[in-house]
Amino acid sequence: MRRISLMLFALLCCVIAVGAQETIQVRGTVIHKQDKQPMVGAEVKVKGTTIATITNVDGQFLIEAPADARKLEISYVGMPSTTATIKPGEELLIKMQPAERTFMPFVSVSPLINGFVSSESEFIGFGVNLSLGLTCNITNSFAITPAVEIGKSFIFFEDNIGCEFWHKPLHMQIPVMFEVGSWVRNTTKFIVGIGPYVGFNLGSSDGEITDYCGGSQVHYYPFRENGELERKSFEAGIRLGYKMHWTHFLLGVHAQYGLTKAFEKDIELDQFEKATNIHPLQVGISLGYRF
């Protein structure tokens, strides 16, 4: 009986020794590929098994894997899963790349400072745009973003004797932005862009603010001649933009300059002076939501 017990004990020791030789410890760190920040809470799993762990506040992990394991699977919320090859005795450095959907629609509203500039004068006002757009991600860093914007503006003009005029255009703009972005701290992306835009004048009203300007002086309504609107119905130019995406929200600024003239004719400021070579100008702040 004693001999049988000794044999069983020896067999048990052999099983334990063999089992101990069939596992290895794998250490590593998971970081963000672009900003090199640690990925806290990433799941690290031995591929083909249920053995898993998560990274600590420094992005580090330690996992017991079978000796014949070859791959680890790493996953993180909002990012595509990736794999890493196990290298016994070597600490792994795993870099994760955020992924974006190919097409991301968005809506935004933009308070504006806009108007017209010429060699003789500037005419500045304010307005607001409502924008519907679609970001088309070509890569994680490059995108093309067309949008359709409908806006209303209120722009002031003043002639040399103090008469003030207002101009209220309703306009539509179609910018197409070519954008380059970079991720920061996993959920935030900073983007710069440049691209052309075209604009269409959908209608406007204009007139004199004051009922009395200069007594018997003859004054000119700067936008109309014989009741016909002189504002061009089409414009085209270039836009520069900078924006930040944070999860589903966006905040941005843009500035654009029209390369085409804004009016069919020069604006008559009074009988003796005209504003020539007038181009549209716009600066805006965008607040929006990405779907």
BELSULLIN-V355987 format. One record per backbone hydrogen bond with DSSP energy under -1.0 kcal/mol. CO is the residue of the C=O (numbers start at 1). NH is the residue of the N-H. If there is no record, write none. Layout:
co->[CO	CO]
nh->[NH	NH]
This chain:
co->[1	2	3	4	5	6	7	8	9	10	11	12	13	14	15	16	17	22	24	26	27	28	29	30	31	32	37	42	43	44	45	46	51	53	55	56	59	60	61	63	65	66	70	71	72	73	74	75	76	82	84	87	92	94	96	102	104	105	106	107	108	109	110	111	112	113	114	115	116	117	121	123	124	125	126	127	128	129	130	131	132	133	135	136	141	142	142	143	144	145	146	148	149	150	151	152	154	155	157	159	163	164	165	166	167	168	169	170	171	172	173	174	175	177	178	179	180	182	184	185	187	188	189	190	191	192	193	194	195	196	197	198	199	200	203	205	207	214	223	225	228	230	233	235	236	236	237	238	239	240	241	242	243	244	245	246	248	249	250	251	252	253	254	255	256	257	262	267	273	273	275	278	279	280	281	282	283	284	286	287	288	289]
nh->[5	6	7	8	9	10	11	12	13	14	15	16	17	18	19	20	21	67	65	63	92	61	94	39	96	36	32	55	75	53	73	49	46	44	41	59	30	56	28	26	24	69	86	47	84	45	82	43	79	74	72	90	29	31	33	137	135	291	133	289	131	287	129	285	127	283	125	281	123	279	118	116	156	114	154	112	152	110	150	108	148	106	104	144	181	138	139	179	136	177	134	132	173	130	171	128	126	167	165	162	159	209	157	207	155	205	153	202	151	200	149	198	147	145	194	143	192	190	188	187	247	184	245	182	243	180	241	178	239	176	237	174	235	172	170	168	166	217	230	228	225	264	201	199	259	260	197	257	195	255	193	253	191	251	189	249	290	246	288	244	286	242	284	240	282	238	232	275	269	270	267	262	117	258	115	256	113	254	252	109	250	107]
